[in-house]
Amino acid sequence: MTSQEIDIAFKKAVESVNRHKEPFPADTLLKLYAYYKRATNSWHNP
């Protein structure tokens, strides 16, 4: 995948998570946050 394709896929995934109506379990939220940090190359404290 190209960088642009990865960016598009990431944005689609973010939209999908934001549309989710039910609350996510804490462990899932932590995984999503870790994926976000990794995808954005942001390892600084929030």
mmCIF entry with sequence, helices, sheets and N, C-alpha, C, O atoms, coordinates in Angstrom:
data_MODEL
# 
_entry.id   MODEL 
# 
_entity.id                         1 
_entity.type                       polymer 
_entity.pdbx_number_of_molecules   1 
# 
_entity_poly.entity_id                      1 
_entity_poly.type                           'polypeptide(L)' 
_entity_poly.nstd_linkage                   no 
_entity_poly.nstd_monomer                   no 
_entity_poly.pdbx_seq_one_letter_code       MTSQEIDIAFKKAVESVNRHKEPFPADTLLKLYAYYKRATNSWHNP 
_entity_poly.pdbx_seq_one_letter_code_can   MTSQEIDIAFKKAVESVNRHKEPFPADTLLKLYAYYKRATNSWHNP 
_entity_poly.pdbx_strand_id                 A 
# 
loop_
_entity_poly_seq.entity_id 
_entity_poly_seq.num 
_entity_poly_seq.mon_id 
_entity_poly_seq.hetero 
1 1  MET n 
1 2  THR n 
1 3  SER n 
1 4  GLN n 
1 5  GLU n 
1 6  ILE n 
1 7  ASP n 
1 8  ILE n 
1 9  ALA n 
1 10 PHE n 
1 11 LYS n 
1 12 LYS n 
1 13 ALA n 
1 14 VAL n 
1 15 GLU n 
1 16 SER n 
1 17 VAL n 
1 18 ASN n 
1 19 ARG n 
1 20 HIS n 
1 21 LYS n 
1 22 GLU n 
1 23 PRO n 
1 24 PHE n 
1 25 PRO n 
1 26 ALA n 
1 27 ASP n 
1 28 THR n 
1 29 LEU n 
1 30 LEU n 
1 31 LYS n 
1 32 LEU n 
1 33 TYR n 
1 34 ALA n 
1 35 TYR n 
1 36 TYR n 
1 37 LYS n 
1 38 ARG n 
1 39 ALA n 
1 40 THR n 
1 41 ASN n 
1 42 SER n 
1 43 TRP n 
1 44 HIS n 
1 45 ASN n 
1 46 PRO n 
# 
_struct_asym.id          A 
_struct_asym.entity_id   1 
# 
loop_
_struct_conf.conf_type_id 
_struct_conf.id 
_struct_conf.pdbx_PDB_helix_id 
_struct_conf.beg_label_comp_id 
_struct_conf.beg_label_asym_id 
_struct_conf.beg_label_seq_id 
_struct_conf.pdbx_beg_PDB_ins_code 
_struct_conf.end_label_comp_id 
_struct_conf.end_label_asym_id 
_struct_conf.end_label_seq_id 
_struct_conf.pdbx_end_PDB_ins_code 
_struct_conf.beg_auth_comp_id 
_struct_conf.beg_auth_asym_id 
_struct_conf.beg_auth_seq_id 
_struct_conf.end_auth_comp_id 
_struct_conf.end_auth_asym_id 
_struct_conf.end_auth_seq_id 
_struct_conf.pdbx_PDB_helix_class 
_struct_conf.details 
_struct_conf.pdbx_PDB_helix_length 
HELX_P HELX_P1 AA1 SER A 3  ? ARG A 19 ? SER A 3  ARG A 19 1 ? 17 
HELX_P HELX_P2 AA2 ALA A 26 ? ALA A 39 ? ALA A 26 ALA A 39 1 ? 14 
# 
_struct_conf_type.id          HELX_P 
_struct_conf_type.criteria    ? 
_struct_conf_type.reference   ? 
# 
loop_
_atom_site.group_PDB 
_atom_site.id 
_atom_site.type_symbol 
_atom_site.label_atom_id 
_atom_site.label_alt_id 
_atom_site.label_comp_id 
_atom_site.label_asym_id 
_atom_site.label_entity_id 
_atom_site.label_seq_id 
_atom_site.pdbx_PDB_ins_code 
_atom_site.Cartn_x 
_atom_site.Cartn_y 
_atom_site.Cartn_z 
_atom_site.occupancy 
_atom_site.B_iso_or_equiv 
_atom_site.pdbx_formal_charge 
_atom_site.auth_seq_id 
_atom_site.auth_comp_id 
_atom_site.auth_asym_id 
_atom_site.auth_atom_id 
_atom_site.pdbx_PDB_model_num 
ATOM 1   N N  . MET A 1 1  ? 0.835   -1.182 0.000  1.00 0.00 ? 1  MET A N  1 
ATOM 2   C CA . MET A 1 1  ? 0.000   0.000  0.000  1.00 0.00 ? 1  MET A CA 1 
ATOM 3   C C  . MET A 1 1  ? 0.880   1.246  0.000  1.00 0.00 ? 1  MET A C  1 
ATOM 4   O O  . MET A 1 1  ? 1.946   1.290  0.614  1.00 0.00 ? 1  MET A O  1 
ATOM 5   N N  . THR A 1 2  ? 0.400   2.228  -0.697 1.00 0.00 ? 2  THR A N  1 
ATOM 6   C CA . THR A 1 2  ? 1.106   3.502  -0.683 1.00 0.00 ? 2  THR A CA 1 
ATOM 7   C C  . THR A 1 2  ? 0.741   4.268  0.587  1.00 0.00 ? 2  THR A C  1 
ATOM 8   O O  . THR A 1 2  ? -0.213  3.917  1.282  1.00 0.00 ? 2  THR A O  1 
ATOM 9   N N  . SER A 1 3  ? 1.491   5.293  0.874  1.00 0.00 ? 3  SER A N  1 
ATOM 10  C CA . SER A 1 3  ? 1.220   6.126  2.037  1.00 0.00 ? 3  SER A CA 1 
ATOM 11  C C  . SER A 1 3  ? -0.172  6.749  1.947  1.00 0.00 ? 3  SER A C  1 
ATOM 12  O O  . SER A 1 3  ? -0.883  6.857  2.946  1.00 0.00 ? 3  SER A O  1 
ATOM 13  N N  . GLN A 1 4  ? -0.543  7.152  0.749  1.00 0.00 ? 4  GLN A N  1 
ATOM 14  C CA . GLN A 1 4  ? -1.856  7.768  0.547  1.00 0.00 ? 4  GLN A CA 1 
ATOM 15  C C  . GLN A 1 4  ? -2.977  6.750  0.782  1.00 0.00 ? 4  GLN A C  1 
ATOM 16  O O  . GLN A 1 4  ? -3.998  7.088  1.381  1.00 0.00 ? 4  GLN A O  1 
ATOM 17  N N  . GLU A 1 5  ? -2.799  5.519  0.323  1.00 0.00 ? 5  GLU A N  1 
ATOM 18  C CA . GLU A 1 5  ? -3.804  4.472  0.529  1.00 0.00 ? 5  GLU A CA 1 
ATOM 19  C C  . GLU A 1 5  ? -3.949  4.133  2.011  1.00 0.00 ? 5  GLU A C  1 
ATOM 20  O O  . GLU A 1 5  ? -5.055  3.899  2.498  1.00 0.00 ? 5  GLU A O  1 
ATOM 21  N N  . ILE A 1 6  ? -2.829  4.110  2.715  1.00 0.00 ? 6  ILE A N  1 
ATOM 22  C CA . ILE A 1 6  ? -2.868  3.848  4.154  1.00 0.00 ? 6  ILE A CA 1 
ATOM 23  C C  . ILE A 1 6  ? -3.607  4.966  4.874  1.00 0.00 ? 6  ILE A C  1 
ATOM 24  O O  . ILE A 1 6  ? -4.397  4.704  5.781  1.00 0.00 ? 6  ILE A O  1 
ATOM 25  N N  . ASP A 1 7  ? -3.359  6.207  4.478  1.00 0.00 ? 7  ASP A N  1 
ATOM 26  C CA . ASP A 1 7  ? -4.036  7.356  5.083  1.00 0.00 ? 7  ASP A CA 1 
ATOM 27  C C  . ASP A 1 7  ? -5.542  7.280  4.861  1.00 0.00 ? 7  ASP A C  1 
ATOM 28  O O  . ASP A 1 7  ? -6.318  7.558  5.775  1.00 0.00 ? 7  ASP A O  1 
ATOM 29  N N  . ILE A 1 8  ? -5.956  6.910  3.667  1.00 0.00 ? 8  ILE A N  1 
ATOM 30  C CA . ILE A 1 8  ? -7.383  6.781  3.358  1.00 0.00 ? 8  ILE A CA 1 
ATOM 31  C C  . ILE A 1 8  ? -8.008  5.671  4.195  1.00 0.00 ? 8  ILE A C  1 
ATOM 32  O O  . ILE A 1 8  ? -9.091  5.848  4.753  1.00 0.00 ? 8  ILE A O  1 
ATOM 33  N N  . ALA A 1 9  ? -7.332  4.526  4.285  1.00 0.00 ? 9  ALA A N  1 
ATOM 34  C CA . ALA A 1 9  ? -7.843  3.405  5.075  1.00 0.00 ? 9  ALA A CA 1 
ATOM 35  C C  . ALA A 1 9  ? -7.947  3.780  6.549  1.00 0.00 ? 9  ALA A C  1 
ATOM 36  O O  . ALA A 1 9  ? -8.909  3.410  7.222  1.00 0.00 ? 9  ALA A O  1 
ATOM 37  N N  . PHE A 1 10 ? -6.956  4.517  7.049  1.00 0.00 ? 10 PHE A N  1 
ATOM 38  C CA . PHE A 1 10 ? -6.978  4.948  8.444  1.00 0.00 ? 10 PHE A CA 1 
ATOM 39  C C  . PHE A 1 10 ? -8.152  5.886  8.702  1.00 0.00 ? 10 PHE A C  1 
ATOM 40  O O  . PHE A 1 10 ? -8.846  5.749  9.709  1.00 0.00 ? 10 PHE A O  1 
ATOM 41  N N  . LYS A 1 11 ? -8.375  6.827  7.809  1.00 0.00 ? 11 LYS A N  1 
ATOM 42  C CA . LYS A 1 11 ? -9.491  7.768  7.977  1.00 0.00 ? 11 LYS A CA 1 
ATOM 43  C C  . LYS A 1 11 ? -10.836 7.051  7.931  1.00 0.00 ? 11 LYS A C  1 
ATOM 44  O O  . LYS A 1 11 ? -11.753 7.417  8.666  1.00 0.00 ? 11 LYS A O  1 
ATOM 45  N N  . LYS A 1 12 ? -10.968 6.036  7.078  1.00 0.00 ? 12 LYS A N  1 
ATOM 46  C CA . LYS A 1 12 ? -12.203 5.248  7.025  1.00 0.00 ? 12 LYS A CA 1 
ATOM 47  C C  . LYS A 1 12 ? -12.412 4.493  8.335  1.00 0.00 ? 12 LYS A C  1 
ATOM 48  O O  . LYS A 1 12 ? -13.534 4.403  8.833  1.00 0.00 ? 12 LYS A O  1 
ATOM 49  N N  . ALA A 1 13 ? -11.339 3.957  8.883  1.00 0.00 ? 13 ALA A N  1 
ATOM 50  C CA . ALA A 1 13 ? -11.433 3.241  10.155 1.00 0.00 ? 13 ALA A CA 1 
ATOM 51  C C  . ALA A 1 13 ? -11.844 4.187  11.277 1.00 0.00 ? 13 ALA A C  1 
ATOM 52  O O  . ALA A 1 13 ? -12.654 3.825  12.131 1.00 0.00 ? 13 ALA A O  1 
ATOM 53  N N  . VAL A 1 14 ? -11.292 5.391  11.279 1.00 0.00 ? 14 VAL A N  1 
ATOM 54  C CA . VAL A 1 14 ? -11.654 6.388  12.293 1.00 0.00 ? 14 VAL A CA 1 
ATOM 55  C C  . VAL A 1 14 ? -13.137 6.727  12.182 1.00 0.00 ? 14 VAL A C  1 
ATOM 56  O O  . VAL A 1 14 ? -13.827 6.812  13.198 1.00 0.00 ? 14 VAL A O  1 
ATOM 57  N N  . GLU A 1 15 ? -13.629 6.919  10.977 1.00 0.00 ? 15 GLU A N  1 
ATOM 58  C CA . GLU A 1 15 ? -15.049 7.220  10.776 1.00 0.00 ? 15 GLU A CA 1 
ATOM 59  C C  . GLU A 1 15 ? -15.918 6.075  11.285 1.00 0.00 ? 15 GLU A C  1 
ATOM 60  O O  . GLU A 1 15 ? -16.953 6.307  11.909 1.00 0.00 ? 15 GLU A O  1 
ATOM 61  N N  . SER A 1 16 ? -15.500 4.854  11.021 1.00 0.00 ? 16 SER A N  1 
ATOM 62  C CA . SER A 1 16 ? -16.248 3.680  11.462 1.00 0.00 ? 16 SER A CA 1 
ATOM 63  C C  . SER A 1 16 ? -16.325 3.618  12.985 1.00 0.00 ? 16 SER A C  1 
ATOM 64  O O  . SER A 1 16 ? -17.389 3.350  13.542 1.00 0.00 ? 16 SER A O  1 
ATOM 65  N N  . VAL A 1 17 ? -15.213 3.862  13.652 1.00 0.00 ? 17 VAL A N  1 
ATOM 66  C CA . VAL A 1 17 ? -15.194 3.848  15.116 1.00 0.00 ? 17 VAL A CA 1 
ATOM 67  C C  . VAL A 1 17 ? -16.060 4.983  15.656 1.00 0.00 ? 17 VAL A C  1 
ATOM 68  O O  . VAL A 1 17 ? -16.786 4.788  16.631 1.00 0.00 ? 17 VAL A O  1 
ATOM 69  N N  . ASN A 1 18 ? -15.997 6.148  15.051 1.00 0.00 ? 18 ASN A N  1 
ATOM 70  C CA . ASN A 1 18 ? -16.785 7.289  15.521 1.00 0.00 ? 18 ASN A CA 1 
ATOM 71  C C  . ASN A 1 18 ? -18.282 7.081  15.335 1.00 0.00 ? 18 ASN A C  1 
ATOM 72  O O  . ASN A 1 18 ? -19.076 7.643  16.090 1.00 0.00 ? 18 ASN A O  1 
ATOM 73  N N  . ARG A 1 19 ? -18.684 6.288  14.350 1.00 0.00 ? 19 ARG A N  1 
ATOM 74  C CA . ARG A 1 19 ? -20.105 6.016  14.117 1.00 0.00 ? 19 ARG A CA 1 
ATOM 75  C C  . ARG A 1 19 ? -20.657 4.946  15.053 1.00 0.00 ? 19 ARG A C  1 
ATOM 76  O O  . ARG A 1 19 ? -21.874 4.800  15.171 1.00 0.00 ? 19 ARG A O  1 
ATOM 77  N N  . HIS A 1 20 ? -19.793 4.208  15.708 1.00 0.00 ? 20 HIS A N  1 
ATOM 78  C CA . HIS A 1 20 ? -20.210 3.111  16.594 1.00 0.00 ? 20 HIS A CA 1 
ATOM 79  C C  . HIS A 1 20 ? -21.031 3.679  17.748 1.00 0.00 ? 20 HIS A C  1 
ATOM 80  O O  . HIS A 1 20 ? -20.602 4.627  18.407 1.00 0.00 ? 20 HIS A O  1 
ATOM 81  N N  . LYS A 1 21 ? -22.200 3.110  17.993 1.00 0.00 ? 21 LYS A N  1 
ATOM 82  C CA . LYS A 1 21 ? -23.113 3.664  19.000 1.00 0.00 ? 21 LYS A CA 1 
ATOM 83  C C  . LYS A 1 21 ? -22.895 3.098  20.401 1.00 0.00 ? 21 LYS A C  1 
ATOM 84  O O  . LYS A 1 21 ? -23.053 3.823  21.384 1.00 0.00 ? 21 LYS A O  1 
ATOM 85  N N  . GLU A 1 22 ? -22.540 1.835  20.511 1.00 0.00 ? 22 GLU A N  1 
ATOM 86  C CA . GLU A 1 22 ? -22.361 1.204  21.817 1.00 0.00 ? 22 GLU A CA 1 
ATOM 87  C C  . GLU A 1 22 ? -20.987 1.562  22.391 1.00 0.00 ? 22 GLU A C  1 
ATOM 88  O O  . GLU A 1 22 ? -20.038 1.774  21.636 1.00 0.00 ? 22 GLU A O  1 
ATOM 89  N N  . PRO A 1 23 ? -20.879 1.629  23.712 1.00 0.00 ? 23 PRO A N  1 
ATOM 90  C CA . PRO A 1 23 ? -19.562 1.912  24.300 1.00 0.00 ? 23 PRO A CA 1 
ATOM 91  C C  . PRO A 1 23 ? -18.604 0.738  24.083 1.00 0.00 ? 23 PRO A C  1 
ATOM 92  O O  . PRO A 1 23 ? -19.011 -0.424 24.122 1.00 0.00 ? 23 PRO A O  1 
ATOM 93  N N  . PHE A 1 24 ? -17.351 1.051  23.858 1.00 0.00 ? 24 PHE A N  1 
ATOM 94  C CA . PHE A 1 24 ? -16.335 0.018  23.681 1.00 0.00 ? 24 PHE A CA 1 
ATOM 95  C C  . PHE A 1 24 ? -15.803 -0.403 25.051 1.00 0.00 ? 24 PHE A C  1 
ATOM 96  O O  . PHE A 1 24 ? -15.732 0.418  25.966 1.00 0.00 ? 24 PHE A O  1 
ATOM 97  N N  . PRO A 1 25 ? -15.429 -1.680 25.199 1.00 0.00 ? 25 PRO A N  1 
ATOM 98  C CA . PRO A 1 25 ? -14.763 -2.100 26.444 1.00 0.00 ? 25 PRO A CA 1 
ATOM 99  C C  . PRO A 1 25 ? -13.421 -1.372 26.589 1.00 0.00 ? 25 PRO A C  1 
ATOM 100 O O  . PRO A 1 25 ? -12.823 -0.951 25.598 1.00 0.00 ? 25 PRO A O  1 
ATOM 101 N N  . ALA A 1 26 ? -12.966 -1.232 27.813 1.00 0.00 ? 26 ALA A N  1 
ATOM 102 C CA . ALA A 1 26 ? -11.728 -0.494 28.084 1.00 0.00 ? 26 ALA A CA 1 
ATOM 103 C C  . ALA A 1 26 ? -10.534 -1.076 27.336 1.00 0.00 ? 26 ALA A C  1 
ATOM 104 O O  . ALA A 1 26 ? -9.702  -0.321 26.832 1.00 0.00 ? 26 ALA A O  1 
ATOM 105 N N  . ASP A 1 27 ? -10.431 -2.403 27.251 1.00 0.00 ? 27 ASP A N  1 
ATOM 106 C CA . ASP A 1 27 ? -9.279  -2.996 26.570 1.00 0.00 ? 27 ASP A CA 1 
ATOM 107 C C  . ASP A 1 27 ? -9.290  -2.680 25.081 1.00 0.00 ? 27 ASP A C  1 
ATOM 108 O O  . ASP A 1 27 ? -8.232  -2.508 24.475 1.00 0.00 ? 27 ASP A O  1 
ATOM 109 N N  . THR A 1 28 ? -10.469 -2.603 24.491 1.00 0.00 ? 28 THR A N  1 
ATOM 110 C CA . THR A 1 28 ? -10.577 -2.246 23.074 1.00 0.00 ? 28 THR A CA 1 
ATOM 111 C C  . THR A 1 28 ? -10.174 -0.793 22.860 1.00 0.00 ? 28 THR A C  1 
ATOM 112 O O  . THR A 1 28 ? -9.472  -0.473 21.900 1.00 0.00 ? 28 THR A O  1 
ATOM 113 N N  . LEU A 1 29 ? -10.619 0.084  23.752 1.00 0.00 ? 29 LEU A N  1 
ATOM 114 C CA . LEU A 1 29 ? -10.241 1.496  23.651 1.00 0.00 ? 29 LEU A CA 1 
ATOM 115 C C  . LEU A 1 29 ? -8.729  1.676  23.753 1.00 0.00 ? 29 LEU A C  1 
ATOM 116 O O  . LEU A 1 29 ? -8.149  2.493  23.038 1.00 0.00 ? 29 LEU A O  1 
ATOM 117 N N  . LEU A 1 30 ? -8.099  0.923  24.630 1.00 0.00 ? 30 LEU A N  1 
ATOM 118 C CA . LEU A 1 30 ? -6.642  1.015  24.760 1.00 0.00 ? 30 LEU A CA 1 
ATOM 119 C C  . LEU A 1 30 ? -5.946  0.552  23.490 1.00 0.00 ? 30 LEU A C  1 
ATOM 120 O O  . LEU A 1 30 ? -4.960  1.155  23.068 1.00 0.00 ? 30 LEU A O  1 
ATOM 121 N N  . LYS A 1 31 ? -6.451  -0.515 22.877 1.00 0.00 ? 31 LYS A N  1 
ATOM 122 C CA . LYS A 1 31 ? -5.866  -0.995 21.622 1.00 0.00 ? 31 LYS A CA 1 
ATOM 123 C C  . LYS A 1 31 ? -6.054  0.038  20.514 1.00 0.00 ? 31 LYS A C  1 
ATOM 124 O O  . LYS A 1 31 ? -5.127  0.312  19.752 1.00 0.00 ? 31 LYS A O  1 
ATOM 125 N N  . LEU A 1 32 ? -7.253  0.609  20.426 1.00 0.00 ? 32 LEU A N  1 
ATOM 126 C CA . LEU A 1 32 ? -7.508  1.630  19.408 1.00 0.00 ? 32 LEU A CA 1 
ATOM 127 C C  . LEU A 1 32 ? -6.590  2.829  19.604 1.00 0.00 ? 32 LEU A C  1 
ATOM 128 O O  . LEU A 1 32 ? -6.065  3.382  18.637 1.00 0.00 ? 32 LEU A O  1 
ATOM 129 N N  . TYR A 1 33 ? -6.398  3.227  20.854 1.00 0.00 ? 33 TYR A N  1 
ATOM 130 C CA . TYR A 1 33 ? -5.516  4.359  21.141 1.00 0.00 ? 33 TYR A CA 1 
ATOM 131 C C  . TYR A 1 33 ? -4.076  4.028  20.750 1.00 0.00 ? 33 TYR A C  1 
ATOM 132 O O  . TYR A 1 33 ? -3.372  4.869  20.191 1.00 0.00 ? 33 TYR A O  1 
ATOM 133 N N  . ALA A 1 34 ? -3.646  2.816  21.041 1.00 0.00 ? 34 ALA A N  1 
ATOM 134 C CA . ALA A 1 34 ? -2.287  2.399  20.668 1.00 0.00 ? 34 ALA A CA 1 
ATOM 135 C C  . ALA A 1 34 ? -2.122  2.404  19.156 1.00 0.00 ? 34 ALA A C  1 
ATOM 136 O O  . ALA A 1 34 ? -1.093  2.847  18.645 1.00 0.00 ? 34 ALA A O  1 
ATOM 137 N N  . TYR A 1 35 ? -3.132  1.912  18.432 1.00 0.00 ? 35 TYR A N  1 
ATOM 138 C CA . TYR A 1 35 ? -3.074  1.927  16.965 1.00 0.00 ? 35 TYR A CA 1 
ATOM 139 C C  . TYR A 1 35 ? -3.025  3.360  16.441 1.00 0.00 ? 35 TYR A C  1 
ATOM 140 O O  . TYR A 1 35 ? -2.288  3.661  15.503 1.00 0.00 ? 35 TYR A O  1 
ATOM 141 N N  . TYR A 1 36 ? -3.815  4.238  17.056 1.00 0.00 ? 36 TYR A N  1 
ATOM 142 C CA . TYR A 1 36 ? -3.814  5.647  16.649 1.00 0.00 ? 36 TYR A CA 1 
ATOM 143 C C  . TYR A 1 36 ? -2.429  6.263  16.849 1.00 0.00 ? 36 TYR A C  1 
ATOM 144 O O  . TYR A 1 36 ? -1.902  6.933  15.961 1.00 0.00 ? 36 TYR A O  1 
ATOM 145 N N  . LYS A 1 37 ? -1.846  6.027  18.027 1.00 0.00 ? 37 LYS A N  1 
ATOM 146 C CA . LYS A 1 37 ? -0.528  6.591  18.319 1.00 0.00 ? 37 LYS A CA 1 
ATOM 147 C C  . LYS A 1 37 ? 0.505   6.064  17.333 1.00 0.00 ? 37 LYS A C  1 
ATOM 148 O O  . LYS A 1 37 ? 1.372   6.806  16.870 1.00 0.00 ? 37 LYS A O  1 
ATOM 149 N N  . ARG A 1 38 ? 0.405   4.789  17.019 1.00 0.00 ? 38 ARG A N  1 
ATOM 150 C CA . ARG A 1 38 ? 1.357   4.191  16.087 1.00 0.00 ? 38 ARG A CA 1 
ATOM 151 C C  . ARG A 1 38 ? 1.161   4.752  14.677 1.00 0.00 ? 38 ARG A C  1 
ATOM 152 O O  . ARG A 1 38 ? 2.129   5.044  13.975 1.00 0.00 ? 38 ARG A O  1 
ATOM 153 N N  . ALA A 1 39 ? -0.088  4.897  14.276 1.00 0.00 ? 39 ALA A N  1 
ATOM 154 C CA . ALA A 1 39 ? -0.384  5.387  12.925 1.00 0.00 ? 39 ALA A CA 1 
ATOM 155 C C  . ALA A 1 39 ? 0.028   6.840  12.741 1.00 0.00 ? 39 ALA A C  1 
ATOM 156 O O  . ALA A 1 39 ? 0.425   7.247  11.649 1.00 0.00 ? 39 ALA A O  1 
ATOM 157 N N  . THR A 1 40 ? -0.068  7.611  13.799 1.00 0.00 ? 40 THR A N  1 
ATOM 158 C CA . THR A 1 40 ? 0.277   9.028  13.699 1.00 0.00 ? 40 THR A CA 1 
ATOM 159 C C  . THR A 1 40 ? 1.714   9.300  14.122 1.00 0.00 ? 40 THR A C  1 
ATOM 160 O O  . THR A 1 40 ? 2.149   10.452 14.142 1.00 0.00 ? 40 THR A O  1 
ATOM 161 N N  . ASN A 1 41 ? 2.449   8.253  14.457 1.00 0.00 ? 41 ASN A N  1 
ATOM 162 C CA . ASN A 1 41 ? 3.843   8.383  14.900 1.00 0.00 ? 41 ASN A CA 1 
ATOM 163 C C  . ASN A 1 41 ? 3.977   9.351  16.059 1.00 0.00 ? 41 ASN A C  1 
ATOM 164 O O  . ASN A 1 41 ? 4.951   10.098 16.152 1.00 0.00 ? 41 ASN A O  1 
ATOM 165 N N  . SER A 1 42 ? 3.000   9.332  16.930 1.00 0.00 ? 42 SER A N  1 
ATOM 166 C CA . SER A 1 42 ? 2.985   10.235 18.075 1.00 0.00 ? 42 SER A CA 1 
ATOM 167 C C  . SER A 1 42 ? 3.142   9.416  19.353 1.00 0.00 ? 42 SER A C  1 
ATOM 168 O O  . SER A 1 42 ? 2.193   8.776  19.805 1.00 0.00 ? 42 SER A O  1 
ATOM 169 N N  . TRP A 1 43 ? 4.335   9.438  19.929 1.00 0.00 ? 43 TRP A N  1 
ATOM 170 C CA . TRP A 1 43 ? 4.593   8.658  21.137 1.00 0.00 ? 43 TRP A CA 1 
ATOM 171 C C  . TRP A 1 43 ? 4.745   9.552  22.363 1.00 0.00 ? 43 TRP A C  1 
ATOM 172 O O  . TRP A 1 43 ? 5.202   9.084  23.406 1.00 0.00 ? 43 TRP A O  1 
ATOM 173 N N  . HIS A 1 44 ? 4.378   10.810 22.264 1.00 0.00 ? 44 HIS A N  1 
ATOM 174 C CA . HIS A 1 44 ? 4.464   11.714 23.405 1.00 0.00 ? 44 HIS A CA 1 
ATOM 175 C C  . HIS A 1 44 ? 3.295   11.461 24.343 1.00 0.00 ? 44 HIS A C  1 
ATOM 176 O O  . HIS A 1 44 ? 2.282   10.888 23.939 1.00 0.00 ? 44 HIS A O  1 
ATOM 177 N N  . ASN A 1 45 ? 3.429   11.879 25.576 1.00 0.00 ? 45 ASN A N  1 
ATOM 178 C CA . ASN A 1 45 ? 2.338   11.739 26.533 1.00 0.00 ? 45 ASN A CA 1 
ATOM 179 C C  . ASN A 1 45 ? 1.158   12.591 26.090 1.00 0.00 ? 45 ASN A C  1 
ATOM 180 O O  . ASN A 1 45 ? 1.342   13.688 25.562 1.00 0.00 ? 45 ASN A O  1 
ATOM 181 N N  . PRO A 1 46 ? -0.073  12.080 26.310 1.00 0.00 ? 46 PRO A N  1 
ATOM 182 C CA . PRO A 1 46 ? -1.263  12.851 25.893 1.00 0.00 ? 46 PRO A CA 1 
ATOM 183 C C  . PRO A 1 46 ? -1.454  14.101 26.720 1.00 0.00 ? 46 PRO A C  1 
ATOM 184 O O  . PRO A 1 46 ? -2.403  14.851 26.495 1.00 0.00 ? 46 PRO A O  1 
# 
